[in-house]
Amino acid sequence: MRGTPVSLLDYPRPGSPAVSPATAISPGEALLSGRIARSVDAREWAEIRRRATLRLLRMHYESRVGHLGGNLSCLDMMLHLYTQTLGPDDHFVLSKGHAAGALYICLWMMDKLSDEELCLFHKDGTRLCGHPPAGGIDEVLFATGSLGHGLSLACGLSLAKQLKREPGRVFCLMSDGEWNEGSCWEALIFAAHRRLENLVILTDLNGLQGFGTTKEVADLGSLTDKLQSFGVEAIEIDGHDFESIRHALELDVVGPLAILARTRKGRGISFMENRMEWHYLPMSEMQYNQAVQEINDECAMLFASHS
């Protein structure tokens, strides 16, 4: 489905006075609900990404919660799915459940969650748990975060659509370290055997997992080659490039499609990028303010280059 294009250029510009922890994004600033443009230019996409990243940082900072590195590595893909791709008949499964923060931000961008609810992230009595909850959010179909299970769940959804001849696709976002789990390969065998043409498997290839690099922990070599050997159409892309993501998600293939997205853990923040410790650490106030400044500066530079 294509929505009505809107301009994001009337919103406040990066490069305005420094943003404080209390005012990173004001309540009610969530972008445009169902009116987010389905076709955006580089400037508009930069603004979408800036707003989402700032709110993600603020949410994690105020809750004193870590897991920011892996949230930032997959945020571009999830933003593209929610603002550009997912239709009413599609489903999304977040297999790497520790990126729940990015999921909640995407739902906030679509006005499915309120700013007040984001302020309760990871706190007692919240429905915004550190991993996607088993209930309470209509758009979250499964509790995930025990890694290795999301692809099997997505295969079940996909097969159900196939058998019932229902429209729509099923998108599953996985981590690269998750492919250490044997259940993922069993699900892949099933998906290839059943030729699940409505299944899209996205893998966040940031090269880092909980205890080191993916090569150090359990080196699988080329995931792309391995997935192709199972009879699955598999492609590698830049997971932070809007056009690369768009092109990959629009591919029409026979059987399931696997998109292996090369990303950077902690993308966009100098002290986080490609650092394993940001799989875990919360930010100090100084780090938070630096991160906000760097995200605003990046967007301002892009705006200047396209002026």
N, C-alpha and C positions, 0 to 999 in steps of 0.2 A: 504494500500500500504506500502511496505517496501522500504526504501531508502538504499543507499549504506553506510554501516558503515564507520565512519571516526574516527580518534583519535583526542581528544582534548588535549592530554597530551603534545603536542609540544608548547602550548600557555604558556605565562608567568605564573609563579607559584605564588600563594599566599605566603606571607611571604617575598616578595621583599620589597624594601624601601617604606615607608608610602606613601599612595595615597593622593594627594591634591585635593581640589574641582575642580581644572582646569584640572586634569589629571586622574580622576577616571577611565575613559575608553576613549581611543582616537577615533577620527572619523574613520569610516571604520572598526571598530572592531566587528561589528555585526556578529553574528555567522552563517556562513556557508550556508545561504539561504536554498535551498532545500536539501542541503547535510548534515543537522543535522542527526546524527545517529538515526535510528528507534529502535535500541536496544543498550542500553548503560549500563556500569557498574557503581558502586557507585562513583568512582573517576570522571568519565566523567560527571555524573549527578551533582555532587557537583560543578564542574567547570561551567556547564551550568547555574546552579542556582546562583552561585556567580556573574557571569558576568551580568545576568539579574537584580539581586538585586542592584548591584552597579550602573547600568545605571538608574534604577528606582529612587534610592536615589538622584543621581545627577540631574535628570530631575526635581524632585519635589523641591530640594534645590534651584536650579538656578531660578526656577519660583516662589519661595516663596509660594508654594501651599501645603495645607494639604491633608487629606484623606489617609495618608500613612498607617495607621494601617490596614484598610480594604483591601488595595492593597496587603500588605504583607501576610495577612492571606489566600488570594486566589491565590497567585502567583504560588505556586507549582502545583495546579490543572490546571491553565491556561497554564503554561509552558508544562506540560505533554500533554495537548490537542494539542497544536500547534507544538511541536517537535516530538511527538510520535504517535498521534492518528488521527488527522483530515486528511481526504483524500479529493480529488478533488470534490467528490459528497456530502460532509458533510457541514453542516451549524452550526455556533455558534452564540448564542444570549447572550449578557451580560446584564442580567436583573438588577444586582446591578451596575448601571451605574457610581456610584462614584468610581468604580475600573477601570475607563478608563485608568489610568496611566499604570496599569499592562497589559491591552490589547494592548496599544501602544508599550510597551516594547516587548511583544510577537511578534507583527508584525515586529518590528525592528529586532528581532532575526532571523526572516525569510526573512529579506531583503525586506519587503513590505513597510517599512518606512525608511527614511534616518536619520543619526545622526543629520544632520542639521535641519530636521523637528522636532526632539525631542527637540531641543534647543528653539523652538517656542511654546512649550506646554503652553497652558493657556494664551497666549499673543494675543494682537490685531491682527486680520487678519489671525490667524492660522486656520488650519483645525483640529488641535488636541485640541479640547475643553475639558473642565473639565468633561463633560459627552460625551459619544459617539455621534457624529454629525448625522444629518439627511441625509447628503450627503457628497461627497468628498473623501471617503475612500471605495473602492470596497468591502473590507472584512467586513465592518460595515453595516449590513442590515437595522438596525433600530436605531433611536435616543432613548436612554433609560436613565433612571435615575429618572423619576417619578415612584417610586417603586410600584411594583405590576402588571406591564403590560407585562414584558418579557415572562412569561410562556405562556400567551395567544397568543403572537406573535409566539412563538416557536411551539405551538400546531397547529397554522395555517399552518406553513411551513411543519410540520410533516404530517398533513392530506393531504396537496397538494401532497406530495411525495407518500403517500399511494394511493391516488386516481389515480394518473398518473403512478403508478407502477415504480417510479424512484428509483434508488439505493441511498444509503447514509443515514446518520443519522443526527438528529438535537440535538445539545447539548445546554442546557440553564443553566447558572450559576446564582443562586439566593443568597440573603443574608438570614440569619435566621430571622432577624427582619421583612423582607419582607412578611413573612407568617402571619403577623398581618393583611394584606390586604385581604379582602373578595374575590377580583378578582382572587387571586391565587388559592383559593379553588374551585371556579367555573371552572377555567382552569383545575384543577386536576380532577374534576368530568368528564369533557369533555374528557380528555386524557384517563382516565380509561374506560369510556363508549365506546370510539372508538377503544380501544386496540391499541394505537399508539406504535407499537413495535419498531419504529425507533426513539423514543424520549428518551433522557437521561436527567434527571433533577438533577443537582448538587446543593447542598445547602452548603454554607459556614457557618458552625456552630461555629462562634468565640465567641458567647455568649454575645456580646455587640452591642448596637445600639446607635442612636444619643443621647438619653437622659438617658441611664443607661444600666443595664444588661437586657437581654431578659426576664429573670424571673421577674424583677422589673417592666418592662414596660407593658408586657402582657404575662403572663406565659402560654405557650401552652403545658407544660409537654413534653412528648416524641413525637417529630415530626415523628420519625421512626414508632412508633405504630400508629399514626394518619394516616400517608400516607398508611400504610399497610391496615388499616381498609377501605380504599377506593378501595381496590383491586389492589394496585400498589405494585410491588416488590420493597422493600426499604431496604437498608443496610447501616450500619454505618461503617466508616473507619477513619483511621488517615489521615487527609488531608495534612500532611507534609511528609508522607512516600511514596517514589517512588513506591515500590512494591505493597503497598495497593491500591494506585491510579490505577496502571496498571491492577491489578487483577479485580478491580471493573469495569473498563471501558471495559474489555474483556468479561464480563458476557453476556450470551445469555439467555434472559428471554422472557416470553410471556407477551406482553403488555409493557407499559412504565417502565423504570427503574429509580428509585430515589436513588441517592447516597448522603448520609448525612455525610459530612466530618467535623470531629472535628478538629478545627484549633485554632491558637492563634493570636489575633489581634496584629500587630506589630512584627510578628514572626522573631526571630533572632537578635533583637536589645533590649538590656536589659532594657533601660529606656522607651521603647514603649510597651513591651509585656503585654497584658491583661490590658491595661490602656485606659479607655474610651476617655480621652482627645485627644488621637492620632487619633481619628476619624476626628479631625478638625485641629490640630496644624501644622504649618510649622516648619522646623528645623532651629536652629541657626547654625552658622558656627562651633562652638564647638561641638554641637550635631551631625552635619553632619560628621565631622571628626571621632568622636567616633563610629558612626554607620558604617562607611567604615572600620574602624579598626576591629570592632567586626565581620563583615561579612568575611573579609580576614582571621582573626584568626580562625574562625569556619572551614573554608575550609582547612586551613593549618593543623589543627588538624586531620581532616578526612583523608587528604592525608598521614599524618604521620602514622595513624593507619592502613592504607592499603598498606604501603610500604613494 
